Amino acid sequence: MRTGVPELDEERKMTMDLLELLEVRPIYSIASETFMTRFAVVHAAVEKFIKFEESLLHKQPVPDEIRRRHIADHEKIRTKLHRIRADAINKKNQTALDVYRSLRTEIRKHVLTFDVEMSKRVASSSGHARGAAPEGLVERASV
C-alpha cells in the first residue's frame, strides 16, 4: 500500500501490521487480558497514525472542507476505539475477530476515502508525481 509519501507509507504500514495483533487468537473474548493488552498497543498505534496524518493535514495546502471531513473521520475511528475499550471493560460478549474485522474495515475505508486524496496533495506539494491512486493501495485496502 504505497502513497508515494514515505513517511505516510511507513506510519500506515506499522499501524496495519499492529492491527493484525488482534487477529492472532480470534477466539479470545474482548474482555480477556490478552485482548486488552494487544488492543492497548493497537489503540496507541492508531492514535499515533491519526496524529501524524493531522500534522500533515495542517502542513499541506488542503481545502478546509477536506481537512474538516478528514479530521471528522479520525474522530469516528477514535469513537470506535473508545467503544471497543468500553465494551471490553463491560465484558460485552464479542470475540477479538469481530473487533478486528470491524476496526480493519473502518481503517481501510478511511484510507480509500481520505488518504488517497491526501497523499495526492502531499505528493503534489512535495514534487512527487500526481495521478491515480498509488499502485497497490486499492488492492490491499479492499482485502
N, CA, C and O atoms as a GROMACS GRO file, in nm:
protein
  572
    1MET      N    1   0.086  -0.116   0.000
    1MET     CA    2   0.000   0.000   0.000
    1MET      C    3   0.091   0.123   0.000
    1MET      O    4   0.133   0.170   0.106
    2ARG      N    5   0.121   0.175  -0.117
    2ARG     CA    6   0.212   0.287  -0.133
    2ARG      C    7   0.138   0.413  -0.175
    2ARG      O    8   0.049   0.410  -0.260
    3THR      N    9   0.177   0.525  -0.112
    3THR     CA   10   0.117   0.653  -0.147
    3THR      C   11   0.214   0.743  -0.222
    3THR      O   12   0.173   0.841  -0.285
    4GLY      N   13   0.342   0.709  -0.215
    4GLY     CA   14   0.443   0.797  -0.274
    4GLY      C   15   0.497   0.895  -0.172
    4GLY      O   16   0.587   0.973  -0.202
    5VAL      N   17   0.443   0.893  -0.051
    5VAL     CA   18   0.489   0.977   0.058
    5VAL      C   19   0.548   0.882   0.163
    5VAL      O   20   0.473   0.822   0.240
    6PRO      N   21   0.682   0.869   0.167
    6PRO     CA   22   0.745   0.767   0.252
    6PRO      C   23   0.700   0.768   0.398
    6PRO      O   24   0.676   0.662   0.456
    7GLU      N   25   0.690   0.886   0.458
    7GLU     CA   26   0.652   0.892   0.600
    7GLU      C   27   0.510   0.840   0.622
    7GLU      O   28   0.485   0.768   0.718
    8LEU      N   29   0.420   0.876   0.533
    8LEU     CA   30   0.281   0.830   0.543
    8LEU      C   31   0.274   0.680   0.522
    8LEU      O   32   0.202   0.609   0.593
    9ASP      N   33   0.348   0.630   0.423
    9ASP     CA   34   0.351   0.485   0.396
    9ASP      C   35   0.401   0.408   0.517
    9ASP      O   36   0.344   0.305   0.554
   10GLU      N   37   0.508   0.457   0.579
   10GLU     CA   38   0.567   0.388   0.694
   10GLU      C   39   0.470   0.385   0.812
   10GLU      O   40   0.453   0.281   0.876
   11GLU      N   41   0.408   0.497   0.843
   11GLU     CA   42   0.312   0.503   0.953
   11GLU      C   43   0.193   0.411   0.927
   11GLU      O   44   0.149   0.339   1.016
   12ARG      N   45   0.142   0.414   0.805
   12ARG     CA   46   0.025   0.331   0.770
   12ARG      C   47   0.061   0.183   0.780
   12ARG      O   48  -0.017   0.105   0.836
   13LYS      N   49   0.176   0.142   0.728
   13LYS     CA   50   0.216   0.002   0.733
   13LYS      C   51   0.230  -0.045   0.878
   13LYS      O   52   0.184  -0.154   0.912
   14MET      N   53   0.294   0.036   0.961
   14MET     CA   54   0.311  -0.003   1.101
   14MET      C   55   0.175  -0.020   1.169
   14MET      O   56   0.154  -0.115   1.245
   15THR      N   57   0.083   0.071   1.144
   15THR     CA   58  -0.049   0.065   1.204
   15THR      C   59  -0.124  -0.059   1.158
   15THR      O   60  -0.183  -0.130   1.240
   16MET      N   61  -0.123  -0.086   1.028
   16MET     CA   62  -0.195  -0.202   0.976
   16MET      C   63  -0.130  -0.332   1.025
   16MET      O   64  -0.201  -0.428   1.054
   17ASP      N   65   0.002  -0.336   1.034
   17ASP     CA   66   0.070  -0.455   1.087
   17ASP      C   67   0.031  -0.480   1.232
   17ASP      O   68   0.005  -0.594   1.270
   18LEU      N   69   0.028  -0.375   1.312
   18LEU     CA   70  -0.009  -0.391   1.453
   18LEU      C   71  -0.155  -0.432   1.469
   18LEU      O   72  -0.190  -0.503   1.562
   19LEU      N   73  -0.239  -0.386   1.378
   19LEU     CA   74  -0.380  -0.425   1.382
   19LEU      C   75  -0.394  -0.576   1.373
   19LEU      O   76  -0.488  -0.634   1.428
   20GLU      N   77  -0.301  -0.641   1.304
   20GLU     CA   78  -0.304  -0.786   1.291
   20GLU      C   79  -0.289  -0.856   1.427
   20GLU      O   80  -0.326  -0.973   1.440
   21LEU      N   81  -0.235  -0.788   1.527
   21LEU     CA   82  -0.224  -0.846   1.661
   21LEU      C   83  -0.360  -0.893   1.714
   21LEU      O   84  -0.368  -0.989   1.789
   22LEU      N   85  -0.464  -0.825   1.673
   22LEU     CA   86  -0.597  -0.860   1.723
   22LEU      C   87  -0.653  -0.986   1.658
   22LEU      O   88  -0.750  -1.044   1.706
   23GLU      N   89  -0.590  -1.028   1.547
   23GLU     CA   90  -0.641  -1.145   1.477
   23GLU      C   91  -0.567  -1.273   1.515
   23GLU      O   92  -0.614  -1.382   1.483
   24VAL      N   93  -0.455  -1.264   1.582
   24VAL     CA   94  -0.373  -1.380   1.612
   24VAL      C   95  -0.452  -1.491   1.681
   24VAL      O   96  -0.443  -1.607   1.641
   25ARG      N   97  -0.528  -1.457   1.780
   25ARG     CA   98  -0.612  -1.554   1.851
   25ARG      C   99  -0.756  -1.503   1.850
   25ARG      O  100  -0.804  -1.448   1.949
   26PRO      N  101  -0.824  -1.521   1.737
   26PRO     CA  102  -0.956  -1.460   1.723
   26PRO      C  103  -1.063  -1.512   1.817
   26PRO      O  104  -1.168  -1.450   1.831
   27ILE      N  105  -1.038  -1.625   1.882
   27ILE     CA  106  -1.141  -1.678   1.972
   27ILE      C  107  -1.142  -1.608   2.106
   27ILE      O  108  -1.236  -1.624   2.184
   28TYR      N  109  -1.039  -1.530   2.135
   28TYR     CA  110  -1.037  -1.458   2.261
   28TYR      C  111  -1.157  -1.365   2.271
   28TYR      O  112  -1.197  -1.302   2.173
   29SER      N  113  -1.211  -1.358   2.389
   29SER     CA  114  -1.315  -1.260   2.417
   29SER      C  115  -1.246  -1.125   2.429
   29SER      O  116  -1.129  -1.117   2.468
   30ILE      N  117  -1.318  -1.019   2.396
   30ILE     CA  118  -1.257  -0.887   2.410
   30ILE      C  119  -1.236  -0.849   2.556
   30ILE      O  120  -1.168  -0.751   2.586
   31ALA      N  121  -1.295  -0.925   2.647
   31ALA     CA  122  -1.275  -0.898   2.790
   31ALA      C  123  -1.150  -0.969   2.843
   31ALA      O  124  -1.113  -0.949   2.959
   32SER      N  125  -1.085  -1.049   2.761
   32SER     CA  126  -0.966  -1.123   2.808
   32SER      C  127  -0.847  -1.029   2.826
   32SER      O  128  -0.836  -0.925   2.761
   33GLU      N  129  -0.761  -1.068   2.916
   33GLU     CA  130  -0.640  -0.989   2.941
   33GLU      C  131  -0.553  -0.982   2.816
   33GLU      O  132  -0.494  -0.878   2.786
   34THR      N  133  -0.546  -1.092   2.742
   34THR     CA  134  -0.466  -1.095   2.619
   34THR      C  135  -0.517  -0.992   2.520
   34THR      O  136  -0.440  -0.915   2.463
   35PHE      N  137  -0.649  -0.992   2.499
   35PHE     CA  138  -0.706  -0.895   2.405
   35PHE      C  139  -0.680  -0.752   2.453
   35PHE      O  140  -0.638  -0.667   2.375
   36MET      N  141  -0.705  -0.726   2.580
   36MET     CA  142  -0.688  -0.590   2.633
   36MET      C  143  -0.544  -0.541   2.615
   36MET      O  144  -0.522  -0.425   2.580
   37THR      N  145  -0.447  -0.629   2.637
   37THR     CA  146  -0.306  -0.592   2.621
   37THR      C  147  -0.277  -0.560   2.475
   37THR      O  148  -0.216  -0.457   2.444
   38ARG      N  149  -0.321  -0.646   2.386
   38ARG     CA  150  -0.297  -0.624   2.243
   38ARG      C  151  -0.373  -0.501   2.194
   38ARG      O  152  -0.322  -0.424   2.113
   39PHE      N  153  -0.494  -0.485   2.241
   39PHE     CA  154  -0.574  -0.371   2.198
   39PHE      C  155  -0.509  -0.239   2.240
   39PHE      O  156  -0.513  -0.142   2.166
   40ALA      N  157  -0.449  -0.235   2.358
   40ALA     CA  158  -0.381  -0.114   2.403
   40ALA      C  159  -0.269  -0.075   2.307
   40ALA      O  160  -0.249   0.043   2.279
   41VAL      N  161  -0.195  -0.173   2.258
   41VAL     CA  162  -0.087  -0.147   2.161
   41VAL      C  163  -0.145  -0.094   2.030
   41VAL      O  164  -0.096   0.004   1.974
   42VAL      N  165  -0.250  -0.160   1.982
   42VAL     CA  166  -0.314  -0.118   1.858
   42VAL      C  167  -0.373   0.022   1.872
   42VAL      O  168  -0.356   0.106   1.784
   43HIS      N  169  -0.441   0.047   1.982
   43HIS     CA  170  -0.502   0.178   2.006
   43HIS      C  171  -0.396   0.287   2.001
   43HIS      O  172  -0.416   0.391   1.938
   44ALA      N  173  -0.284   0.265   2.068
   44ALA     CA  174  -0.175   0.364   2.068
   44ALA      C  175  -0.121   0.386   1.927
   44ALA      O  176  -0.092   0.500   1.889
   45ALA      N  177  -0.107   0.279   1.848
   45ALA     CA  178  -0.056   0.291   1.712
   45ALA      C  179  -0.152   0.368   1.623
   45ALA      O  180  -0.110   0.452   1.544
   46VAL      N  181  -0.280   0.340   1.635
   46VAL     CA  182  -0.380   0.411   1.555
   46VAL      C  183  -0.381   0.559   1.593
   46VAL      O  184  -0.388   0.645   1.506
   47GLU      N  185  -0.374   0.587   1.721
   47GLU     CA  186  -0.372   0.726   1.766
   47GLU      C  187  -0.248   0.798   1.713
   47GLU      O  188  -0.257   0.914   1.670
   48LYS      N  189  -0.134   0.732   1.715
   48LYS     CA  190  -0.010   0.792   1.662
   48LYS      C  191  -0.026   0.820   1.513
   48LYS      O  192   0.015   0.926   1.465
   49PHE      N  193  -0.084   0.725   1.440
   49PHE     CA  194  -0.106   0.742   1.297
   49PHE      C  195  -0.199   0.861   1.269
   49PHE      O  196  -0.173   0.941   1.180
   50ILE      N  197  -0.306   0.870   1.346
   50ILE     CA  198  -0.400   0.981   1.328
   50ILE      C  199  -0.332   1.115   1.355
   50ILE      O  200  -0.348   1.209   1.278
   51LYS      N  201  -0.256   1.123   1.461
   51LYS     CA  202  -0.185   1.248   1.491
   51LYS      C  203  -0.086   1.283   1.382
   51LYS      O  204  -0.071   1.400   1.346
   52PHE      N  205  -0.018   1.182   1.327
   52PHE     CA  206   0.076   1.206   1.217
   52PHE      C  207   0.001   1.262   1.096
   52PHE      O  208   0.044   1.360   1.035
   53GLU      N  209  -0.111   1.198   1.061
   53GLU     CA  210  -0.190   1.246   0.948
   53GLU      C  211  -0.238   1.389   0.970
   53GLU      O  212  -0.232   1.471   0.879
   54GLU      N  213  -0.285   1.417   1.090
   54GLU     CA  214  -0.335   1.552   1.117
   54GLU      C  215  -0.223   1.655   1.110
   54GLU      O  216  -0.247   1.768   1.069
   55SER      N  217  -0.102   1.617   1.149
   55SER     CA  218   0.009   1.712   1.135
   55SER      C  219   0.037   1.739   0.987
   55SER      O  220   0.067   1.852   0.950
   56LEU      N  221   0.026   1.635   0.903
   56LEU     CA  222   0.041   1.655   0.759
   56LEU      C  223  -0.070   1.744   0.704
   56LEU      O  224  -0.045   1.832   0.621
   57LEU      N  225  -0.192   1.720   0.750
   57LEU     CA  226  -0.306   1.799   0.703
   57LEU      C  227  -0.286   1.948   0.730
   57LEU      O  228  -0.324   2.032   0.649
   58HIS      N  229  -0.226   1.979   0.844
   58HIS     CA  230  -0.208   2.120   0.879
   58HIS      C  231  -0.087   2.182   0.810
   58HIS      O  232  -0.075   2.304   0.805
   59LYS      N  233   0.002   2.098   0.756
   59LYS     CA  234   0.120   2.150   0.686
   59LYS      C  235   0.098   2.165   0.536
   59LYS      O  236   0.174   2.235   0.470
   60GLN      N  237  -0.004   2.100   0.483
   60GLN     CA  238  -0.027   2.098   0.340
   60GLN      C  239  -0.140   2.193   0.300
   60GLN      O  240  -0.226   2.226   0.382
   61PRO      N  241  -0.137   2.238   0.175
   61PRO     CA  242  -0.244   2.325   0.126
   61PRO      C  243  -0.370   2.245   0.093
   61PRO      O  244  -0.401   2.219  -0.024
   62VAL      N  245  -0.441   2.206   0.198
   62VAL     CA  246  -0.562   2.126   0.184
   62VAL      C  247  -0.682   2.217   0.209
   62VAL      O  248  -0.684   2.289   0.309
   63PRO      N  249  -0.782   2.214   0.121
   63PRO     CA  250  -0.902   2.295   0.144
   63PRO      C  251  -0.964   2.264   0.280
   63PRO      O  252  -0.964   2.149   0.324
   64ASP      N  253  -1.017   2.366   0.346
   64ASP     CA  254  -1.073   2.350   0.480
   64ASP      C  255  -1.180   2.240   0.488
   64ASP      O  256  -1.184   2.165   0.585
   65GLU      N  257  -1.265   2.231   0.386
   65GLU     CA  258  -1.372   2.131   0.388
   65GLU      C  259  -1.315   1.989   0.389
   65GLU      O  260  -1.363   1.903   0.463
   66ILE      N  261  -1.213   1.965   0.310
   66ILE     CA  262  -1.150   1.833   0.307
   66ILE      C  263  -1.082   1.806   0.441
   66ILE      O  264  -1.093   1.695   0.495
   67ARG      N  265  -1.014   1.905   0.495
   67ARG     CA  266  -0.948   1.890   0.625
   67ARG      C  267  -1.050   1.858   0.733
   67ARG      O  268  -1.027   1.768   0.815
   68ARG      N  269  -1.162   1.929   0.735
   68ARG     CA  270  -1.266   1.904   0.837
   68ARG      C  271  -1.324   1.764   0.825
   68ARG      O  272  -1.343   1.695   0.926
   69ARG      N  273  -1.353   1.721   0.702
   69ARG     CA  274  -1.408   1.586   0.682
   69ARG      C  275  -1.308   1.478   0.723
   69ARG      O  276  -1.344   1.377   0.782
   70HIS      N  277  -1.182   1.502   0.691
   70HIS     CA  278  -1.078   1.404   0.724
   70HIS      C  279  -1.066   1.392   0.876
   70HIS      O  280  -1.060   1.281   0.930
   71ILE      N  281  -1.061   1.504   0.944
   71ILE     CA  282  -1.050   1.503   1.090
   71ILE      C  283  -1.176   1.445   1.153
   71ILE      O  284  -1.168   1.376   1.255
   72ALA      N  285  -1.291   1.472   1.095
   72ALA     CA  286  -1.416   1.413   1.146
   72ALA      C  287  -1.412   1.260   1.134
   72ALA      O  288  -1.463   1.190   1.221
   73ASP      N  289  -1.352   1.210   1.027
   73ASP     CA  290  -1.338   1.065   1.014
   73ASP      C  291  -1.242   1.009   1.118
   73ASP      O  292  -1.262   0.899   1.169
   74HIS      N  293  -1.138   1.086   1.150
   74HIS     CA  294  -1.048   1.044   1.259
   74HIS      C  295  -1.127   1.033   1.390
   74HIS      O  296  -1.107   0.939   1.467
   75GLU      N  297  -1.215   1.128   1.415
   75GLU     CA  298  -1.296   1.124   1.537
   75GLU      C  299  -1.387   1.002   1.538
   75GLU      O  300  -1.411   0.942   1.643
   76LYS      N  301  -1.438   0.966   1.422
   76LYS     CA  302  -1.522   0.845   1.412
   76LYS      C  303  -1.441   0.721   1.450
   76LYS      O  304  -1.490   0.634   1.522
   77ILE      N  305  -1.316   0.713   1.402
   77ILE     CA  306  -1.229   0.600   1.436
   77ILE      C  307  -1.197   0.601   1.585
   77ILE      O  308  -1.200   0.497   1.650
   78ARG      N  309  -1.167   0.720   1.639
   78ARG     CA  310  -1.140   0.730   1.783
   78ARG      C  311  -1.259   0.685   1.866
   78ARG      O  312  -1.243   0.615   1.966
   79THR      N  313  -1.378   0.724   1.824
   79THR     CA  314  -1.500   0.684   1.895
   79THR      C  315  -1.514   0.532   1.892
   79THR      O  316  -1.551   0.472   1.993
   80LYS      N  317  -1.487   0.471   1.778
   80LYS     CA  318  -1.494   0.326   1.766
   80LYS      C  319  -1.394   0.260   1.862
   80LYS      O  320  -1.427   0.162   1.928
   81LEU      N  321  -1.273   0.314   1.870
   81LEU     CA  322  -1.172   0.260   1.962
   81LEU      C  323  -1.219   0.271   2.107
   81LEU      O  324  -1.203   0.177   2.185
   82HIS      N  325  -1.277   0.384   2.143
   82HIS     CA  326  -1.325   0.403   2.281
   82HIS      C  327  -1.441   0.308   2.312
   82HIS      O  328  -1.452   0.257   2.423
   83ARG      N  329  -1.528   0.286   2.212
   83ARG     CA  330  -1.640   0.193   2.232
   83ARG      C  331  -1.590   0.051   2.252
   83ARG      O  332  -1.640  -0.022   2.337
   84ILE      N  333  -1.490   0.011   2.174
   84ILE     CA  334  -1.433  -0.123   2.188
   84ILE      C  335  -1.376  -0.140   2.328
   84ILE      O  336  -1.399  -0.242   2.393
   85ARG      N  337  -1.302  -0.041   2.374
   85ARG     CA  338  -1.244  -0.048   2.508
   85ARG      C  339  -1.354  -0.058   2.615
   85ARG      O  340  -1.345  -0.139   2.707
   86ALA      N  341  -1.457   0.027   2.601
   86ALA     CA  342  -1.568   0.024   2.698
   86ALA      C  343  -1.639  -0.111   2.694
   86ALA      O  344  -1.675  -0.166   2.799
   87ASP      N  345  -1.660  -0.165   2.574
   87ASP     CA  346  -1.724  -0.297   2.563
   87ASP      C  347  -1.640  -0.404   2.631
   87ASP      O  348  -1.694  -0.493   2.697
   88ALA      N  349  -1.509  -0.396   2.616
   88ALA     CA  350  -1.420  -0.493   2.680
   88ALA      C  351  -1.427  -0.482   2.831
   88ALA      O  352  -1.435  -0.582   2.902
   89ILE      N  353  -1.423  -0.360   2.881
   89ILE     CA  354  -1.432  -0.337   3.026
   89ILE      C  355  -1.565  -0.389   3.080
   89ILE      O  356  -1.571  -0.447   3.189
   90ASN      N  357  -1.672  -0.367   3.003
   90ASN     CA  358  -1.805  -0.412   3.044
   90ASN      C  359  -1.831  -0.559   3.009
   90ASN      O  360  -1.943  -0.608   3.024
   91LYS      N  361  -1.727  -0.627   2.962
   91LYS     CA  362  -1.732  -0.770   2.931
   91LYS      C  363  -1.841  -0.806   2.830
   91LYS      O  364  -1.909  -0.908   2.842
   92LYS      N  365  -1.856  -0.720   2.730
   92LYS     CA  366  -1.952  -0.748   2.623
   92LYS      C  367  -1.909  -0.875   2.551
   92LYS      O  368  -1.790  -0.897   2.529
   93ASN      N  369  -2.003  -0.957   2.515
   93ASN     CA  370  -1.975  -1.085   2.451
   93ASN      C  371  -1.942  -1.063   2.303
   93ASN      O  372  -2.029  -1.070   2.216
   94GLN      N  373  -1.816  -1.038   2.277
   94GLN     CA  374  -1.766  -1.018   2.143
   94GLN      C  375  -1.631  -1.087   2.133
   94GLN      O  376  -1.557  -1.093   2.232
   95THR      N  377  -1.598  -1.140   2.016
   95THR     CA  378  -1.467  -1.202   2.001
   95THR      C  379  -1.368  -1.100   1.944
   95THR      O  380  -1.406  -0.997   1.888
   96ALA      N  381  -1.241  -1.133   1.960
   96ALA     CA  382  -1.135  -1.048   1.904
   96ALA      C  383  -1.150  -1.040   1.752
   96ALA      O  384  -1.123  -0.936   1.693
   97LEU      N  385  -1.193  -1.149   1.690
   97LEU     CA  386  -1.210  -1.149   1.545
   97LEU      C  387  -1.317  -1.050   1.502
   97LEU      O  388  -1.299  -0.980   1.402
   98ASP      N  389  -1.427  -1.042   1.575
   98ASP     CA  390  -1.532  -0.944   1.543
   98ASP      C  391  -1.476  -0.802   1.546
   98ASP      O  392  -1.500  -0.722   1.456
   99VAL      N  393  -1.402  -0.774   1.649
   99VAL     CA  394  -1.345  -0.640   1.666
   99VAL      C  395  -1.241  -0.613   1.558
   99VAL      O  396  -1.240  -0.505   1.498
  100TYR      N  397  -1.155  -0.709   1.533
  100TYR     CA  398  -1.051  -0.695   1.431
  100TYR      C  399  -1.114  -0.662   1.296
  100TYR      O  400  -1.071  -0.567   1.229
  101ARG      N  401  -1.214  -0.738   1.256
  101ARG     CA  402  -1.278  -0.716   1.126
  101ARG      C  403  -1.342  -0.578   1.118
  101ARG      O  404  -1.329  -0.508   1.018
  102SER      N  405  -1.410  -0.540   1.224
  102SER     CA  406  -1.477  -0.410   1.225
  102SER      C  407  -1.378  -0.295   1.219
  102SER      O  408  -1.396  -0.201   1.141
  103LEU      N  409  -1.274  -0.301   1.299
  103LEU     CA  410  -1.174  -0.195   1.302
  103LEU      C  411  -1.094  -0.191   1.172
  103LEU      O  412  -1.066  -0.083   1.120
  104ARG      N  413  -1.058  -0.307   1.122
  104ARG     CA  414  -0.985  -0.313   0.994
  104ARG      C  415  -1.068  -0.251   0.882
  104ARG      O  416  -1.016  -0.175   0.801
  105THR      N  417  -1.196  -0.283   0.878
  105THR     CA  418  -1.285  -0.227   0.776
  105THR      C  419  -1.290  -0.075   0.787
  105THR      O  420  -1.282  -0.005   0.686
  106GLU      N  421  -1.304  -0.024   0.908
  106GLU     CA  422  -1.313   0.121   0.929
  106GLU      C  423  -1.185   0.192   0.885
  106GLU      O  424  -1.191   0.297   0.821
  107ILE      N  425  -1.070   0.136   0.919
  107ILE     CA  426  -0.944   0.200   0.884
  107ILE      C  427  -0.920   0.191   0.733
  107ILE      O  428  -0.874   0.287   0.672
  108ARG      N  429  -0.951   0.079   0.674
  108ARG     CA  430  -0.933   0.067   0.528
  108ARG      C  431  -1.027   0.160   0.453
  108ARG      O  432  -0.989   0.218   0.350
  109LYS      N  433  -1.148   0.176   0.502
  109LYS     CA  434  -1.242   0.270   0.440
  109LYS      C  435  -1.185   0.412   0.449
  109LYS      O  436  -1.194   0.489   0.354
  110HIS      N  437  -1.126   0.444   0.562
  110HIS     CA  438  -1.063   0.575   0.580
  110HIS      C  439  -0.951   0.594   0.477
  110HIS      O  440  -0.941   0.699   0.414
  111VAL      N  441  -0.869   0.492   0.460
  111VAL     CA  442  -0.758   0.500   0.364
  111VAL      C  443  -0.812   0.526   0.224
  111VAL      O  444  -0.763   0.614   0.153
  112LEU      N  445  -0.913   0.450   0.184
  112LEU     CA  446  -0.967   0.466   0.050
  112LEU      C  447  -1.037   0.600   0.031
  112LEU      O  448  -1.029   0.661  -0.076
  113THR      N  449  -1.104   0.647   0.134
  113THR     CA  450  -1.180   0.770   0.122
  113THR      C  451  -1.094   0.895   0.134
  113THR      O  452  -1.110   0.989   0.055
  114PHE      N  453  -1.005   0.898   0.230
  114PHE     CA  454  -0.933   1.021   0.260
  114PHE      C  455  -0.784   1.018   0.229
  114PHE      O  456  -0.730   1.116   0.178
  115ASP      N  457  -0.719   0.908   0.258
  115ASP     CA  458  -0.574   0.909   0.247
  115ASP      C  459  -0.524   0.912   0.104
  115ASP      O  460  -0.417   0.968   0.078
  116VAL      N  461  -0.598   0.853   0.011
  116VAL     CA  462  -0.558   0.862  -0.130
  116VAL      C  463  -0.558   1.009  -0.172
  116VAL      O  464  -0.463   1.056  -0.235
  117GLU      N  465  -0.664   1.080  -0.137
  117GLU     CA  466  -0.670   1.223  -0.171
  117GLU      C  467  -0.558   1.300  -0.102
  117GLU      O  468  -0.492   1.383  -0.165
  118MET      N  469  -0.536   1.273   0.025
  118MET     CA  470  -0.432   1.345   0.097
  118MET      C  471  -0.295   1.314   0.038
  118MET      O  472  -0.212   1.404   0.024
  119SER      N  473  -0.270   1.189   0.004
  119SER     CA  474  -0.139   1.153  -0.049
  119SER      C  475  -0.114   1.222  -0.183
  119SER      O  476  -0.001   1.259  -0.214
  120LYS      N  477  -0.219   1.240  -0.263
  120LYS     CA  478  -0.204   1.313  -0.389
  120LYS      C  479  -0.163   1.458  -0.362
  120LYS      O  480  -0.076   1.512  -0.430
  121ARG      N  481  -0.227   1.519  -0.263
  121ARG     CA  482  -0.196   1.658  -0.232
  121ARG      C  483  -0.055   1.672  -0.175
  121ARG      O  484   0.018   1.765  -0.210
  122VAL      N  485  -0.018   1.580  -0.086
  122VAL     CA  486   0.115   1.584  -0.027
  122VAL      C  487   0.220   1.561  -0.135
  122VAL      O  488   0.321   1.632  -0.142
  123ALA      N  489   0.195   1.461  -0.220
  123ALA     CA  490   0.289   1.430  -0.328
  123ALA      C  491   0.301   1.549  -0.423
  123ALA      O  492   0.411   1.583  -0.466
  124SER      N  493   0.189   1.611  -0.455
  124SER     CA  494   0.189   1.725  -0.545
  124SER      C  495   0.268   1.842  -0.487
  124SER      O  496   0.346   1.906  -0.557
  125SER      N  497   0.247   1.869  -0.360
  125SER     CA  498   0.314   1.984  -0.299
  125SER      C  499   0.462   1.957  -0.271
  125SER      O  500   0.539   2.051  -0.252
  126SER      N  501   0.502   1.828  -0.268
  126SER     CA  502   0.642   1.797  -0.240
  126SER      C  503   0.718   1.756  -0.366
  126SER      O  504   0.834   1.716  -0.359
  127GLY      N  505   0.651   1.765  -0.482
  127GLY     CA  506   0.719   1.736  -0.606
  127GLY      C  507   0.706   1.593  -0.655
  127GLY      O  508   0.764   1.558  -0.758
  128HIS      N  509   0.632   1.507  -0.583
  128HIS     CA  510   0.609   1.371  -0.628
  128HIS      C  511   0.508   1.373  -0.742
  128HIS      O  512   0.437   1.471  -0.762
  129ALA      N  513   0.503   1.265  -0.815
  129ALA     CA  514   0.412   1.256  -0.929
  129ALA      C  515   0.267   1.257  -0.883
  129ALA      O  516   0.233   1.203  -0.778
  130ARG      N  517   0.183   1.320  -0.966
  130ARG     CA  518   0.038   1.320  -0.942
  130ARG      C  519  -0.024   1.211  -1.027
  130ARG      O  520   0.040   1.158  -1.118
  131GLY      N  521  -0.147   1.178  -0.996
  131GLY     CA  522  -0.215   1.081  -1.080
  131GLY      C  523  -0.316   1.001  -1.004
  131GLY      O  524  -0.371   1.046  -0.903
  132ALA      N  525  -0.338   0.881  -1.052
  132ALA     CA  526  -0.438   0.793  -0.992
  132ALA      C  527  -0.391   0.745  -0.856
  132ALA      O  528  -0.280   0.776  -0.811
  133ALA      N  529  -0.477   0.668  -0.793
  133ALA     CA  530  -0.442   0.612  -0.662
  133ALA      C  531  -0.310   0.538  -0.673
  133ALA      O  532  -0.285   0.470  -0.772
  134PRO      N  533  -0.225   0.552  -0.572
  134PRO     CA  534  -0.096   0.484  -0.576
  134PRO      C  535  -0.112   0.334  -0.596
  134PRO      O  536  -0.204   0.271  -0.544
  135GLU      N  537  -0.020   0.277  -0.673
  135GLU     CA  538  -0.026   0.135  -0.706
  135GLU      C  539  -0.032   0.048  -0.580
  135GLU      O  540   0.045   0.069  -0.486
  136GLY      N  541  -0.124  -0.047  -0.578
  136GLY     CA  542  -0.135  -0.140  -0.468
  136GLY      C  543  -0.224  -0.092  -0.355
  136GLY      O  544  -0.267  -0.174  -0.273
  137LEU      N  545  -0.254   0.036  -0.347
  137LEU     CA  546  -0.330   0.088  -0.234
  137LEU      C  547  -0.472   0.034  -0.234
  137LEU      O  548  -0.520  -0.015  -0.133
  138VAL      N  549  -0.538   0.043  -0.348
  138VAL     CA  550  -0.678  -0.001  -0.354
  138VAL      C  551  -0.685  -0.152  -0.336
  138VAL      O  552  -0.775  -0.202  -0.268
  139GLU      N  553  -0.592  -0.226  -0.395
  139GLU     CA  554  -0.595  -0.371  -0.382
  139GLU      C  555  -0.582  -0.416  -0.237
  139GLU      O  556  -0.662  -0.496  -0.190
  140ARG      N  557  -0.484  -0.365  -0.165
  140ARG     CA  558  -0.461  -0.408  -0.027
  140ARG      C  559  -0.574  -0.357   0.064
  140ARG      O  560  -0.619  -0.429   0.153
  141ALA      N  561  -0.618  -0.235   0.040
  141ALA     CA  562  -0.720  -0.177   0.127
  141ALA      C  563  -0.854  -0.248   0.112
  141ALA      O  564  -0.935  -0.246   0.204
  142SER      N  565  -0.879  -0.310  -0.002
  142SER     CA  566  -1.008  -0.374  -0.021
  142SER      C  567  -1.008  -0.520   0.020
  142SER      O  568  -1.112  -0.586   0.012
  143VAL      N  569  -0.896  -0.572   0.063
  143VAL     CA  570  -0.888  -0.713   0.104
  143VAL      C  571  -0.971  -0.739   0.227
  143VAL      O  572  -0.976  -0.852   0.275
   0.00000   0.00000   0.00000
